[in-house]
Amino acid sequence: MFRFPSEPLSEHNLVEQLEMLGGLLVQQGDVLQFSLLDHHFALTRIEQPGALVRWLEKAADTAPDLRTLYIELPAGEHASTAPPTRFEHCRVSGVEAAFDCHRMAAGALECDRVLISLALQDSSATLVCEYIV
């Protein structure tokens, strides 16, 4: 499959990058609804320092028995947020890779839940969502 090289994810190209995947977007208050094929995502924005770590810890505490895949598009090449040890961790380099990874894991029923974090490269914001398979 031919893939176009993409720019780093940022505030100004977020909608464009998601639309290039062929999905539909709807902004509903603080939530960005994204539908791609038969998968529907509710992306929320977190910005406070430590918010991503707290979000991951809360997800681990809320459903400790679920097999969880954490897909991370980090803020930089060397940045990464370590998930709880019971989560499988997949670090990706772009938005397309994040949703490809989700589609493969969900389609193969390799996990019960997928957590996705997409860090914006030009701000302190990260978009997060939880997807139950």
C-alpha positions in Angstrom: 0.0 0.0 0.0 1.3 3.4 -0.9 1.5 5.9 2.0 2.0 9.6 1.7 4.6 10.9 4.1 2.8 12.9 6.8 3.8 15.9 8.8 4.1 15.6 12.6 0.6 15.8 14.2 -0.2 19.4 15.3 -3.1 21.7 16.1 -3.2 23.1 12.5 -3.2 19.7 10.7 -5.1 17.5 13.1 -8.4 17.5 11.2 -6.6 17.1 7.9 -4.6 14.1 9.0 -7.7 12.3 10.4 -9.7 13.1 7.2 -6.9 11.8 5.0 -7.5 8.4 6.7 -10.9 8.4 5.1 -12.8 9.0 8.4 -15.6 11.3 9.3 -15.2 13.9 12.1 -17.7 15.7 14.2 -16.8 18.1 17.0 -19.2 17.8 20.0 -18.2 20.1 22.7 -14.8 19.0 24.1 -15.0 15.7 22.2 -13.8 15.0 18.7 -15.9 12.1 17.3 -14.0 10.2 14.7 -15.5 7.4 12.7 -13.3 5.2 10.5 -14.8 2.2 8.8 -16.9 0.4 11.5 -14.9 1.9 14.3 -16.0 5.0 16.3 -13.7 7.0 18.6 -14.3 9.8 21.1 -11.1 11.7 21.3 -10.7 14.0 24.3 -8.0 16.5 25.0 -5.8 16.5 28.0 -3.2 19.2 28.6 -2.1 19.4 32.3 1.3 18.1 33.2 1.0 14.5 34.4 -2.6 14.1 32.9 -1.6 11.3 30.5 0.0 9.3 33.3 -3.1 9.8 35.5 -5.4 8.8 32.6 -3.4 5.6 32.1 -3.4 4.8 35.8 -7.2 5.4 36.0 -7.7 3.1 33.0 -5.6 0.4 34.7 -7.5 0.7 38.0 -11.0 0.9 36.4 -10.7 -2.4 34.5 -7.6 -4.4 35.7 -8.7 -7.7 34.2 -9.1 -6.4 30.6 -6.3 -7.2 28.2 -5.3 -3.7 27.2 -3.2 -2.4 24.3 -1.9 1.1 24.7 -1.1 2.8 21.3 1.1 5.9 21.7 2.0 8.6 19.3 4.5 10.4 21.6 5.3 14.1 21.7 8.8 13.6 20.4 11.2 11.0 19.0 12.7 10.3 22.5 9.6 11.0 24.5 7.3 8.3 25.8 4.9 7.6 28.6 5.4 4.3 30.3 2.1 2.5 30.7 1.2 0.3 33.6 3.1 -3.0 33.3 0.1 -5.1 32.5 -0.6 -3.1 29.4 0.9 -4.1 26.0 2.5 -0.9 24.6 2.8 0.0 20.9 4.7 3.2 20.1 3.9 4.5 16.6 5.3 7.3 14.4 2.1 8.7 13.0 -1.7 8.9 13.1 -2.1 6.4 10.3 0.1 3.9 12.0 -1.9 4.4 15.3 -5.2 3.5 13.6 -3.7 0.7 11.6 -2.4 -0.8 14.8 -5.8 -0.5 16.4 -7.6 -2.0 13.4 -5.2 -5.1 13.4 -5.5 -5.7 17.1 -9.2 -5.2 17.3 -9.8 -7.3 14.2 -7.7 -10.2 15.6 -9.4 -9.9 19.0 -5.9 -9.7 20.5 -7.1 -7.5 23.3 -10.3 -6.4 25.1 -9.6 -2.7 25.2 -7.4 -0.3 23.2 -6.2 3.0 24.6 -4.8 5.6 22.2 -2.9 8.7 22.9 -1.9 11.1 20.1 0.4 13.9 21.3 0.3 17.2 19.3 3.8 18.2 18.4 3.2 22.0 18.7 1.4 22.1 22.0 1.2 20.4 25.4 -2.1 18.8 24.4 -2.6 15.1 23.8 -5.8 13.5 22.4 -6.8 10.3 24.1 -9.5 7.7 23.7 -10.6 4.3 25.1 -12.0 1.7 22.7 -13.6 -1.4 24.0 -13.2 -4.3 21.5 
